[in-house]
């Protein structure tokens, strides 16, 4: 089949999905339940299979069979499921701060026959409770609020210490997509001794370029190399030798 016909089929599938708004779709063998998010504008990224495309590509290319994954920010669980399929559910630990996504996550895990360790908690430097701003557009929910927030609901959510997770899970691959909270990686008290690979989506539009620069500088200081050819747009990949 020529590329023209393949592109045409993909375009027609996308247009059909936009019209009928299915609550469950299958992309490249991955079954994705959207639930009420099917009526949102962000559903289009799922319908055209662009949601977390950069993270999926980077993680799949660099994930090894003997890795242990700690994922901060599960979202709908796409990256989580791919990790489980490649290395087994028992080696994948994932956290999501938004309590509204728990049922969707568990549904997606069941649809894809995986069972990672899931915690519905915010990842922070300290344990306790943190403010979390839940957006109708779930991908922009964050612990960072602003005076310009419209339609975001502020609520208290349980927080778990990132260092405690690192110490107990001892991950070799750390994945982060937590809408600005990646700035915690710049904290000098964090011990990342077991981590050999990081895939991080940076959010300079939330925390600013200087904060992102501090994160990168701290990682380089700890022996990580920023792999430019592996990184895609704001999704950065770092690695260091064992």
C-alpha positions in Angstrom: 0.0 0.0 0.0 1.4 3.4 -1.0 2.1 6.1 1.5 -0.7 8.2 0.0 -3.3 5.5 0.8 -1.9 5.0 4.3 -2.0 8.7 5.1 -5.5 8.9 3.6 -6.7 6.0 5.8 -5.2 7.6 8.9 -6.8 11.0 8.1 -10.2 9.3 7.5 -10.0 7.4 10.7 -9.2 10.6 12.6 -12.1 12.5 11.0 -14.5 9.6 11.9 -13.3 9.6 15.5 -13.8 13.4 15.7 -17.4 13.0 14.6 -18.4 10.0 16.6 -16.3 10.6 19.7 -15.7 7.0 20.7 -14.9 6.5 24.4 -12.5 3.7 23.6 -10.0 3.5 20.7 -7.2 1.3 19.6 -3.9 2.8 18.5 -1.1 0.5 17.4 -2.5 -2.3 19.4 -2.9 -0.1 22.5 -6.5 0.1 23.8 -7.3 3.5 25.3 -10.4 4.3 27.3 -11.1 8.0 27.4 -14.3 8.0 29.4 -15.7 11.5 29.8 -12.5 12.9 28.2 -13.9 11.8 24.8 -16.0 15.0 24.8 -13.0 17.3 25.4 -10.9 19.0 22.8 -7.9 17.1 24.0 -9.4 13.9 22.9 -8.2 14.8 19.4 -4.6 14.0 20.4 -5.7 10.5 21.3 -7.8 10.2 18.1 -4.8 11.1 15.9 -2.3 9.1 18.1 -0.1 12.0 19.0 -0.6 12.0 22.7 2.7 11.5 24.5 4.2 10.4 21.1 7.7 11.8 22.0 7.8 10.1 25.4 6.6 6.8 23.9 9.2 6.9 21.3 12.1 7.7 23.6 11.1 5.3 26.3 10.6 2.3 24.0 13.9 2.9 22.3 15.9 3.1 25.5 14.0 0.8 27.9 16.0 -2.4 28.6 14.6 -5.7 29.8 16.4 -5.4 33.2 15.2 -1.9 33.9 13.0 -0.9 36.8 10.7 2.0 36.0 9.5 4.8 38.2 7.0 7.0 36.4 5.8 10.3 37.9 2.7 11.4 36.1 0.8 8.5 34.6 -1.9 10.6 32.8 -4.0 8.1 30.9 -1.4 5.4 31.2 -0.1 5.1 27.7 3.6 5.1 28.6 3.0 2.9 31.6 1.3 0.3 29.5 4.1 0.2 27.0 6.7 -0.2 29.8 4.7 -3.1 31.3 4.4 -4.8 27.9 8.2 -4.6 27.4 9.6 -5.4 30.9 6.6 -6.8 32.9 4.2 -5.1 35.3 6.2 -6.1 38.3 9.0 -3.8 37.2 6.8 -0.7 36.6 5.8 1.7 39.4 3.7 4.7 38.5 2.1 7.7 40.3 -0.6 10.1 39.3 -1.7 13.1 41.4 -5.1 13.7 39.8 -7.6 11.6 41.7 -10.1 12.0 38.8 -7.9 9.9 36.6 -7.7 6.8 38.8 -10.7 5.0 37.3 -9.6 5.8 33.8 -6.1 4.5 34.5 -7.3 1.3 36.1 -9.7 0.7 33.2 -6.8 1.2 30.7 -4.6 -1.2 32.6 -7.3 -3.8 32.6 -8.0 -3.4 28.9 -4.4 -4.0 28.1 -3.9 -6.8 30.6 -1.2 -5.1 32.7 -1.0 -4.5 36.4 1.7 -2.0 37.4 2.1 -0.7 40.9 -0.2 2.5 40.9 -0.4 5.1 43.6 -2.7 8.1 43.3 -0.4 10.6 45.0 1.5 13.8 44.1 5.3 13.4 44.0 7.1 16.1 46.0 10.2 16.7 48.1 8.2 16.2 51.3 5.4 13.9 52.3 2.1 15.3 53.5 -0.6 17.2 51.6 -0.1 19.6 48.7 -2.3 21.9 46.8 -3.2 20.6 43.4 -5.0 22.4 40.6 -7.3 20.1 38.6 -8.0 21.3 35.1 -10.9 20.1 32.9 -8.1 19.6 30.4 -6.4 16.9 32.5 -3.0 17.3 30.9 -2.6 20.8 32.4 -3.5 19.9 35.9 -0.6 20.8 38.1 0.6 21.7 41.6 1.3 25.2 40.2 -1.6 27.6 40.2 -1.7 31.2 38.9 -4.0 34.3 39.1 -5.0 33.6 35.5 -6.5 30.2 36.3 -10.0 29.9 35.0 -12.1 26.8 35.6 -9.3 25.0 37.6 -10.3 23.4 40.9 -7.9 23.7 43.8 -7.8 20.7 46.1 -5.6 19.0 48.7 -4.0 15.7 47.6 -1.7 13.3 49.4 2.0 13.8 48.6 4.8 11.2 48.7 8.5 12.0 49.0 10.4 11.5 45.8 13.4 10.4 47.8 11.3 7.8 49.6 10.2 6.4 46.2 13.8 6.3 45.0 15.0 4.5 48.1 12.3 1.9 48.1 11.9 1.2 44.4 15.5 1.8 43.4 14.6 2.6 39.8 17.0 2.5 36.9 14.7 4.5 34.6 12.9 7.6 35.9 10.1 9.0 33.7 8.6 12.4 34.6 5.7 14.4 33.1 4.4 16.3 36.1 3.6 19.8 34.7 6.5 21.8 36.2 7.2 19.7 39.3 10.2 18.3 37.5 12.0 21.3 39.1 12.4 19.2 42.2 15.2 17.4 40.4 17.4 20.4 41.0 17.3 19.9 44.7 20.8 19.1 46.0 19.4 16.7 48.7 18.1 14.2 46.1 20.0 10.9 45.8 19.6 9.5 42.3 22.3 6.9 42.7 20.3 4.0 41.2 19.0 5.9 38.2 20.8 5.4 34.9 18.2 6.9 32.5 15.7 9.8 32.7 13.0 10.9 30.3 11.6 14.2 31.4 9.0 16.5 29.8 10.1 20.0 30.7 7.5 22.8 31.2 9.3 26.1 30.9 5.9 27.8 30.2 5.0 26.9 33.8 8.2 27.3 35.8 10.4 29.4 33.5 13.6 28.8 31.6 15.9 29.5 34.6 14.3 26.7 36.6 14.7 24.2 33.8 18.3 25.3 33.4 18.9 24.5 37.0 17.5 21.0 36.6 19.7 20.3 33.6 22.8 21.7 35.4 22.1 19.5 38.5 21.7 16.4 36.4 24.9 17.0 34.5 26.6 17.7 37.8 25.6 14.1 38.8 27.2 12.6 35.8 24.2 12.5 33.4 24.6 13.3 29.7 21.9 15.2 27.9 21.3 13.0 24.9 20.3 15.6 22.3 19.7 13.1 19.5 17.3 11.1 21.7 15.5 14.2 23.0 12.4 15.5 21.2 11.2 19.1 21.7 10.5 19.6 25.4 11.0 15.9 26.2 14.6 15.4 27.3 16.5 12.2 27.6 19.5 11.8 30.0 21.7 8.8 30.6 24.9 7.9 32.5 27.1 4.8 32.7 26.4 2.2 35.4 
